[in-house]
Amino acid sequence: MLMSNRNKVAKLHYMPNGFRPLSAGDHVLCAVTSEAIPLDELRYWSVEKQEPYATAQISARAHLPESEQ
């Protein structure tokens, strides 16, 4: 029986110019909103924090000092 990657959260290693799958899946969850992000739509992540973000605005907000959030 073939295993399906549909509706499964992927684990990724985030690098400056891309990401590498560590475990199979078709999406990741935004670190801030928990929104499902299909891998083919993933554009924003933090290499330092190793976490994905759904939008540029969410990514920028996640990188603000806690006193400014």
Secondary structure, 3 states (H helix, E strand, C coil): CCCCCCCCECEEEEECCEEEEEECCCEEECCCCCCEEEHHHCCEEECCCCEEECCHHHHHHHCCCHHHC
